[in-house]
Amino acid sequence: MNNGRNQSNPNKGRRKQENPYKQIFLRNNPDYLKAYLDLEKQARTWRGQAQYWLAKECERRMACLLNEDIAGYKVENHSEKLFHKTNRF
């Protein structure tokens, strides 16, 4: 009896496991870990204020840190280019 469960995919509903080796760079470099956490906070703030383009820029820089691409992390698109007028501003 299958009791109404889908037996074809045993991993259904489980979280995807992150690659543990990606976090080693951040763990060994606390300055970049702090920058990563700050970017994560900024992305959450910008997304909450409907500034999705600014949040995407933060996410791009976070991905660069995860991939150990320091040159890509240091390239900043200025907020004047990415900011869009909304009802909140």
N, C-alpha and C positions, 0 to 999 in steps of 0.2 A: 504494500500500500504506500502511496506517496503522500497521503494526508494533505493534498492540495498544494504541495510545494513543488517547485520546479527543480528537478534533480539533474537537469542537463548542464547547468552551470553552477558548480559549488562555490565559486568566488563572487557570485552575484550579491550585491549589497555590502560588500566589504570595501574598506578604504584601500585606495591604491598605495602600495608601499613606496616611499621615497627612496631614492638611491642614497644609501648612507655615506658613500664616498664624496658626494657633492658638498656635504656639510663640513668636511675636514678642513678645507681652506678657511672657512669662516671661523671654525673653532680654533685654528692656529693663529689667526690674525684678528685680535679683538677690536682693532680700529675699524676694520672692514665689517665685522659683525655688528658693531654699533651703527655704522652707516647703513647696513642692510636693514636693521630694525627701524631706524629712523625713516628710511624710504618706505618701508611697509606701513608705518604710521601715517606718513604723508599721503600715500596712495589711498588709504582708507578715508582720510579726511577729504581729499579732493573728490573721491567718488561720492561721498555723502553730500557734497555741495554741488553735484551735477557737473563737475569739471572732469569729464571722462578722459579728455586728451592729456591733461596734467597727470591723472592717475596712470594712464598708459605709459607716460614717460618715466614715472617712478618704477613701474613694473619692468620696463625695459632695462633700466639701470640695475634693478635687483637681479634680473636674469644674468646680466653681465657679471655681477659679483658671484653668483652661483657657478658660473662657467669659468671663473678665474680670469675674466677679460677686463683687466684694470683699465686699459686704454679706452675701451667702450664705456666703462663706468664713468670715467672722467669727462666724456663728451656730454655736455649739457645743452639741451634746447631750452632757450629762455622762455619764461612764462609769458612774456609779452606776445610771443607767437602762438602759444597754445591756449591762452585764456580766452573764453568766449562769454559774452554777456548773457546772463540768465536772469530770471525773476528774483533770484536770491541776491544778486549783486547789482 
